[in-house]
Amino acid sequence: MNDVIEMEKQDNGKNWAMARSRFGKRAAKIGTALAAAGTSVTAFAVDHTAEITAAQGDALTNTTAAVGAVIAVAAVVFGVGIVLRLMNR
């Protein structure tokens, strides 16, 4: 196992030297930093499936309540209109 780790260290050293000689010291450092940042971003990704499902349930509840309120207001206005017509006769 230690041999594999040592081989990986050697490979990384060779790759760093090749990148540095090919692109310059600054470009090699920037490339290494970008690669490290890319791998760390995926480590911080969080699964929000439960929160999304809960929000969908809340949205459905709110929509149902709003539709019920609109129907109730329409029924009251219709009822008041009928009562006013009957009183005018």
KOLPALO-930815 format. One record per atom (N, C-alpha, C): residue number from 1; residue in one letter; atom name; x negated, y, z. Coordinates in steps of 0.05 Angstrom, whole numbers. Each point is the difference from the previous one (the first is absolute). Layout:
<seq:NUM type:A atom:CA c1:X c2:Y c3:Z>
...
***
This chain:
<seq:1 type:M atom:N c1:-16 c2:-24 c3:0>
<seq:1 type:M atom:CA c1:16 c2:24 c3:0>
<seq:1 type:M atom:C c1:-17 c2:25 c3:0>
<seq:2 type:N atom:N c1:-21 c2:0 c3:16>
<seq:2 type:N atom:CA c1:-18 c2:23 c3:2>
<seq:2 type:N atom:C c1:-14 c2:5 c3:-27>
<seq:3 type:D atom:N c1:-5 c2:-22 c3:-14>
<seq:3 type:D atom:CA c1:-13 c2:3 c3:-27>
<seq:3 type:D atom:C c1:18 c2:15 c3:-19>
<seq:4 type:V atom:N c1:26 c2:-6 c3:2>
<seq:4 type:V atom:CA c1:19 c2:14 c3:-18>
<seq:4 type:V atom:C c1:0 c2:29 c3:6>
<seq:5 type:I atom:N c1:1 c2:7 c3:26>
<seq:5 type:I atom:CA c1:0 c2:28 c3:8>
<seq:5 type:I atom:C c1:-25 c2:14 c3:-9>
<seq:6 type:E atom:N c1:-23 c2:-14 c3:3>
<seq:6 type:E atom:CA c1:-25 c2:12 c3:-9>
<seq:6 type:E atom:C c1:0 c2:5 c3:-30>
<seq:7 type:M atom:N c1:11 c2:-20 c3:-15>
<seq:7 type:M atom:CA c1:2 c2:3 c3:-29>
<seq:7 type:M atom:C c1:17 c2:24 c3:-7>
<seq:8 type:E atom:N c1:23 c2:3 c3:14>
<seq:8 type:E atom:CA c1:17 c2:23 c3:-6>
<seq:8 type:E atom:C c1:-14 c2:26 c3:6>
<seq:9 type:K atom:N c1:-15 c2:1 c3:22>
<seq:9 type:K atom:CA c1:-15 c2:24 c3:6>
<seq:9 type:K atom:C c1:-20 c2:6 c3:-21>
<seq:10 type:Q atom:N c1:-14 c2:-20 c3:-10>
<seq:10 type:Q atom:CA c1:-19 c2:4 c3:-21>
<seq:10 type:Q atom:C c1:13 c2:10 c3:-26>
<seq:11 type:D atom:N c1:23 c2:-13 c3:-6>
<seq:11 type:D atom:CA c1:14 c2:9 c3:-24>
<seq:11 type:D atom:C c1:9 c2:29 c3:2>
<seq:12 type:N atom:N c1:10 c2:7 c3:23>
<seq:12 type:N atom:CA c1:9 c2:28 c3:4>
<seq:12 type:N atom:C c1:-23 c2:19 c3:-3>
<seq:13 type:G atom:N c1:-23 c2:-8 c3:11>
<seq:13 type:G atom:CA c1:-23 c2:17 c3:-3>
<seq:13 type:G atom:C c1:-9 c2:3 c3:-29>
<seq:14 type:K atom:N c1:2 c2:-21 c3:-15>
<seq:14 type:K atom:CA c1:-8 c2:1 c3:-28>
<seq:14 type:K atom:C c1:20 c2:17 c3:-16>
<seq:15 type:N atom:N c1:26 c2:-4 c3:6>
<seq:15 type:N atom:CA c1:20 c2:16 c3:-14>
<seq:15 type:N atom:C c1:-3 c2:30 c3:7>
<seq:16 type:W atom:N c1:-6 c2:6 c3:25>
<seq:16 type:W atom:CA c1:-4 c2:28 c3:8>
<seq:16 type:W atom:C c1:-24 c2:12 c3:-15>
<seq:17 type:A atom:N c1:-21 c2:-16 c3:-2>
<seq:17 type:A atom:CA c1:-24 c2:10 c3:-14>
<seq:17 type:A atom:C c1:5 c2:4 c3:-30>
<seq:18 type:M atom:N c1:15 c2:-19 c3:-12>
<seq:18 type:M atom:CA c1:7 c2:3 c3:-28>
<seq:18 type:M atom:C c1:17 c2:25 c3:-5>
<seq:19 type:A atom:N c1:20 c2:4 c3:17>
<seq:19 type:A atom:CA c1:18 c2:23 c3:-3>
<seq:19 type:A atom:C c1:-16 c2:26 c3:4>
<seq:20 type:R atom:N c1:-17 c2:0 c3:20>
<seq:20 type:R atom:CA c1:-16 c2:24 c3:5>
<seq:20 type:R atom:C c1:-19 c2:6 c3:-23>
<seq:21 type:S atom:N c1:-12 c2:-20 c3:-11>
<seq:21 type:S atom:CA c1:-19 c2:5 c3:-22>
<seq:21 type:S atom:C c1:15 c2:8 c3:-26>
<seq:22 type:R atom:N c1:24 c2:-10 c3:-3>
<seq:22 type:R atom:CA c1:15 c2:5 c3:-24>
<seq:22 type:R atom:C c1:15 c2:27 c3:1>
<seq:23 type:F atom:N c1:13 c2:6 c3:22>
<seq:23 type:F atom:CA c1:17 c2:24 c3:1>
<seq:23 type:F atom:C c1:-11 c2:21 c3:19>
<seq:24 type:G atom:N c1:-20 c2:-5 c3:14>
<seq:24 type:G atom:CA c1:-11 c2:19 c3:18>
<seq:24 type:G atom:C c1:10 c2:-5 c3:28>
<seq:25 type:K atom:N c1:-14 c2:12 c3:19>
<seq:25 type:K atom:CA c1:6 c2:-6 c3:28>
<seq:25 type:K atom:C c1:27 c2:10 c3:8>
<seq:26 type:R atom:N c1:8 c2:24 c3:-8>
<seq:26 type:R atom:CA c1:26 c2:11 c3:8>
<seq:26 type:R atom:C c1:23 c2:-15 c3:-12>
<seq:27 type:A atom:N c1:-1 c2:-8 c3:-25>
<seq:27 type:A atom:CA c1:21 c2:-15 c3:-13>
<seq:27 type:A atom:C c1:4 c2:-27 c3:13>
<seq:28 type:A atom:N c1:-22 c2:-13 c3:7>
<seq:28 type:A atom:CA c1:2 c2:-26 c3:13>
<seq:28 type:A atom:C c1:13 c2:2 c3:27>
<seq:29 type:K atom:N c1:-6 c2:22 c3:15>
<seq:29 type:K atom:CA c1:12 c2:4 c3:26>
<seq:29 type:K atom:C c1:30 c2:5 c3:-3>
<seq:30 type:I atom:N c1:7 c2:17 c3:-20>
<seq:30 type:I atom:CA c1:29 c2:6 c3:-5>
<seq:30 type:I atom:C c1:15 c2:-25 c3:-7>
<seq:31 type:G atom:N c1:-12 c2:-17 c3:-18>
<seq:31 type:G atom:CA c1:14 c2:-25 c3:-8>
<seq:31 type:G atom:C c1:4 c2:-18 c3:24>
<seq:32 type:T atom:N c1:-20 c2:-2 c3:17>
<seq:32 type:T atom:CA c1:2 c2:-17 c3:23>
<seq:32 type:T atom:C c1:21 c2:10 c3:19>
<seq:33 type:A atom:N c1:1 c2:27 c3:4>
<seq:33 type:A atom:CA c1:20 c2:11 c3:18>
<seq:33 type:A atom:C c1:29 c2:-4 c3:-12>
<seq:34 type:L atom:N c1:3 c2:3 c3:-26>
<seq:34 type:L atom:CA c1:26 c2:-4 c3:-12>
<seq:34 type:L atom:C c1:9 c2:-29 c3:3>
<seq:35 type:A atom:N c1:-19 c2:-19 c3:-4>
<seq:35 type:A atom:CA c1:7 c2:-28 c3:3>
<seq:35 type:A atom:C c1:8 c2:-6 c3:29>
<seq:36 type:A atom:N c1:-14 c2:11 c3:19>
<seq:36 type:A atom:CA c1:7 c2:-4 c3:28>
<seq:36 type:A atom:C c1:26 c2:12 c3:7>
<seq:37 type:A atom:N c1:6 c2:24 c3:-11>
<seq:37 type:A atom:CA c1:25 c2:14 c3:6>
<seq:37 type:A atom:C c1:23 c2:-16 c3:-12>
<seq:38 type:G atom:N c1:-4 c2:-11 c3:-24>
<seq:38 type:G atom:CA c1:22 c2:-15 c3:-13>
<seq:38 type:G atom:C c1:7 c2:-25 c3:16>
<seq:39 type:T atom:N c1:-20 c2:-13 c3:11>
<seq:39 type:T atom:CA c1:6 c2:-24 c3:16>
<seq:39 type:T atom:C c1:12 c2:7 c3:27>
<seq:40 type:S atom:N c1:-7 c2:22 c3:11>
<seq:40 type:S atom:CA c1:11 c2:8 c3:26>
<seq:40 type:S atom:C c1:29 c2:10 c3:-2>
<seq:41 type:V atom:N c1:7 c2:11 c3:-23>
<seq:41 type:V atom:CA c1:27 c2:10 c3:-4>
<seq:41 type:V atom:C c1:20 c2:-24 c3:0>
<seq:42 type:T atom:N c1:-8 c2:-22 c3:-12>
<seq:42 type:T atom:CA c1:18 c2:-23 c3:-1>
<seq:42 type:T atom:C c1:3 c2:-12 c3:28>
<seq:43 type:A atom:N c1:-21 c2:3 c3:17>
<seq:43 type:A atom:CA c1:2 c2:-11 c3:27>
<seq:43 type:A atom:C c1:20 c2:16 c3:17>
<seq:44 type:F atom:N c1:4 c2:26 c3:-6>
<seq:44 type:F atom:CA c1:18 c2:16 c3:16>
<seq:44 type:F atom:C c1:29 c2:-1 c3:-11>
<seq:45 type:A atom:N c1:5 c2:-14 c3:-21>
<seq:45 type:A atom:CA c1:27 c2:-2 c3:-11>
<seq:45 type:A atom:C c1:17 c2:-15 c3:19>
<seq:46 type:V atom:N c1:24 c2:12 c3:6>
<seq:46 type:V atom:CA c1:18 c2:-12 c3:19>
<seq:46 type:V atom:C c1:26 c2:-8 c3:-14>
<seq:47 type:D atom:N c1:11 c2:-22 c3:9>
<seq:47 type:D atom:CA c1:25 c2:-10 c3:-12>
<seq:47 type:D atom:C c1:24 c2:14 c3:13>
<seq:48 type:H atom:N c1:14 c2:16 c3:-16>
<seq:48 type:H atom:CA c1:23 c2:15 c3:10>
<seq:48 type:H atom:C c1:27 c2:-12 c3:-8>
<seq:49 type:T atom:N c1:0 c2:-26 c3:-5>
<seq:49 type:T atom:CA c1:25 c2:-13 c3:-10>
<seq:49 type:T atom:C c1:22 c2:3 c3:20>
<seq:50 type:A atom:N c1:-6 c2:-5 c3:26>
<seq:50 type:A atom:CA c1:21 c2:2 c3:20>
<seq:50 type:A atom:C c1:12 c2:28 c3:2>
<seq:51 type:E atom:N c1:-17 c2:20 c3:-1>
<seq:51 type:E atom:CA c1:10 c2:27 c3:2>
<seq:51 type:E atom:C c1:17 c2:8 c3:-24>
<seq:52 type:I atom:N c1:-8 c2:-9 c3:-23>
<seq:52 type:I atom:CA c1:15 c2:6 c3:-24>
<seq:52 type:I atom:C c1:27 c2:-13 c3:1>
<seq:53 type:T atom:N c1:1 c2:-25 c3:9>
<seq:53 type:T atom:CA c1:26 c2:-15 c3:2>
<seq:53 type:T atom:C c1:18 c2:14 c3:21>
<seq:54 type:A atom:N c1:-12 c2:9 c3:22>
<seq:54 type:A atom:CA c1:16 c2:15 c3:20>
<seq:54 type:A atom:C c1:11 c2:26 c3:-11>
<seq:55 type:A atom:N c1:-17 c2:14 c3:-16>
<seq:55 type:A atom:CA c1:9 c2:25 c3:-11>
<seq:55 type:A atom:C c1:23 c2:-4 c3:-21>
<seq:56 type:Q atom:N c1:-2 c2:-22 c3:-14>
<seq:56 type:Q atom:CA c1:22 c2:-7 c3:-19>
<seq:56 type:Q atom:C c1:26 c2:-5 c3:15>
<seq:57 type:G atom:N c1:-2 c2:-14 c3:22>
<seq:57 type:G atom:CA c1:24 c2:-5 c3:16>
<seq:57 type:G atom:C c1:12 c2:26 c3:11>
<seq:58 type:D atom:N c1:-18 c2:18 c3:9>
<seq:58 type:D atom:CA c1:10 c2:26 c3:10>
<seq:58 type:D atom:C c1:13 c2:16 c3:-22>
<seq:59 type:A atom:N c1:-12 c2:-1 c3:-24>
<seq:59 type:A atom:CA c1:11 c2:15 c3:-22>
<seq:59 type:A atom:C c1:27 c2:-11 c3:-8>
<seq:60 type:L atom:N c1:4 c2:-26 c3:1>
<seq:60 type:L atom:CA c1:26 c2:-12 c3:-6>
<seq:60 type:L atom:C c1:20 c2:9 c3:20>
<seq:61 type:T atom:N c1:-7 c2:0 c3:26>
<seq:61 type:T atom:CA c1:18 c2:8 c3:21>
<seq:61 type:T atom:C c1:8 c2:30 c3:-3>
<seq:62 type:N atom:N c1:-20 c2:17 c3:-6>
<seq:62 type:N atom:CA c1:6 c2:28 c3:-4>
<seq:62 type:N atom:C c1:18 c2:5 c3:-24>
<seq:63 type:T atom:N c1:-5 c2:-14 c3:-22>
<seq:63 type:T atom:CA c1:17 c2:3 c3:-24>
<seq:63 type:T atom:C c1:28 c2:-9 c3:6>
<seq:64 type:T atom:N c1:3 c2:-22 c3:14>
<seq:64 type:T atom:CA c1:27 c2:-10 c3:7>
<seq:64 type:T atom:C c1:15 c2:21 c3:17>
<seq:65 type:A atom:N c1:-14 c2:11 c3:20>
<seq:65 type:A atom:CA c1:12 c2:20 c3:17>
<seq:65 type:A atom:C c1:8 c2:25 c3:-16>
<seq:66 type:A atom:N c1:-17 c2:9 c3:-18>
<seq:66 type:A atom:CA c1:6 c2:23 c3:-16>
<seq:66 type:A atom:C c1:24 c2:-4 c3:-18>
<seq:67 type:V atom:N c1:2 c2:-24 c3:-13>
<seq:67 type:V atom:CA c1:23 c2:-6 c3:-17>
<seq:67 type:V atom:C c1:25 c2:-1 c3:17>
<seq:68 type:G atom:N c1:-2 c2:-12 c3:24>
<seq:68 type:G atom:CA c1:24 c2:-1 c3:17>
<seq:68 type:G atom:C c1:9 c2:28 c3:9>
<seq:69 type:A atom:N c1:-19 c2:18 c3:5>
<seq:69 type:A atom:CA c1:7 c2:27 c3:8>
<seq:69 type:A atom:C c1:13 c2:15 c3:-23>
<seq:70 type:V atom:N c1:-10 c2:-4 c3:-25>
<seq:70 type:V atom:CA c1:12 c2:14 c3:-23>
<seq:70 type:V atom:C c1:29 c2:-11 c3:-4>
<seq:71 type:I atom:N c1:4 c2:-26 c3:2>
<seq:71 type:I atom:CA c1:26 c2:-11 c3:-4>
<seq:71 type:I atom:C c1:19 c2:10 c3:22>
<seq:72 type:A atom:N c1:-9 c2:2 c3:25>
<seq:72 type:A atom:CA c1:16 c2:10 c3:22>
<seq:72 type:A atom:C c1:8 c2:29 c3:-5>
<seq:73 type:V atom:N c1:-18 c2:17 c3:-8>
<seq:73 type:V atom:CA c1:6 c2:28 c3:-6>
<seq:73 type:V atom:C c1:20 c2:2 c3:-23>
<seq:74 type:A atom:N c1:-4 c2:-16 c3:-20>
<seq:74 type:A atom:CA c1:19 c2:0 c3:-23>
<seq:74 type:A atom:C c1:28 c2:-9 c3:9>
<seq:75 type:A atom:N c1:2 c2:-20 c3:17>
<seq:75 type:A atom:CA c1:26 c2:-9 c3:10>
<seq:75 type:A atom:C c1:13 c2:22 c3:17>
<seq:76 type:V atom:N c1:-15 c2:14 c3:17>
<seq:76 type:V atom:CA c1:12 c2:21 c3:16>
<seq:76 type:V atom:C c1:10 c2:23 c3:-18>
<seq:77 type:V atom:N c1:-16 c2:8 c3:-19>
<seq:77 type:V atom:CA c1:9 c2:21 c3:-18>
<seq:77 type:V atom:C c1:24 c2:-8 c3:-16>
<seq:78 type:F atom:N c1:1 c2:-24 c3:-10>
<seq:78 type:F atom:CA c1:23 c2:-10 c3:-14>
<seq:78 type:F atom:C c1:25 c2:-1 c3:18>
<seq:79 type:G atom:N c1:-4 c2:-9 c3:24>
<seq:79 type:G atom:CA c1:22 c2:-1 c3:20>
<seq:79 type:G atom:C c1:11 c2:28 c3:6>
<seq:80 type:V atom:N c1:-18 c2:19 c3:4>
<seq:80 type:V atom:CA c1:8 c2:27 c3:6>
<seq:80 type:V atom:C c1:15 c2:12 c3:-24>
<seq:81 type:G atom:N c1:-9 c2:-6 c3:-24>
<seq:81 type:G atom:CA c1:14 c2:9 c3:-24>
<seq:81 type:G atom:C c1:28 c2:-11 c3:-2>
<seq:82 type:I atom:N c1:4 c2:-25 c3:6>
<seq:82 type:I atom:CA c1:27 c2:-12 c3:-1>
<seq:82 type:I atom:C c1:17 c2:13 c3:22>
<seq:83 type:V atom:N c1:-10 c2:4 c3:23>
<seq:83 type:V atom:CA c1:16 c2:12 c3:22>
<seq:83 type:V atom:C c1:8 c2:29 c3:-8>
<seq:84 type:L atom:N c1:-18 c2:15 c3:-12>
<seq:84 type:L atom:CA c1:6 c2:28 c3:-8>
<seq:84 type:L atom:C c1:22 c2:0 c3:-22>
<seq:85 type:R atom:N c1:-1 c2:-19 c3:-19>
<seq:85 type:R atom:CA c1:20 c2:-1 c3:-21>
<seq:85 type:R atom:C c1:27 c2:-7 c3:11>
<seq:86 type:L atom:N c1:1 c2:-19 c3:20>
<seq:86 type:L atom:CA c1:25 c2:-7 c3:12>
<seq:86 type:L atom:C c1:12 c2:23 c3:16>
<seq:87 type:M atom:N c1:-18 c2:16 c3:13>
<seq:87 type:M atom:CA c1:10 c2:22 c3:16>
<seq:87 type:M atom:C c1:12 c2:23 c3:-18>
<seq:88 type:N atom:N c1:-11 c2:3 c3:-25>
<seq:88 type:N atom:CA c1:9 c2:21 c3:-17>
<seq:88 type:N atom:C c1:27 c2:-7 c3:-13>
<seq:89 type:R atom:N c1:9 c2:-24 c3:0>
<seq:89 type:R atom:CA c1:25 c2:-8 c3:-13>
<seq:89 type:R atom:C c1:23 c2:8 c3:17>
***
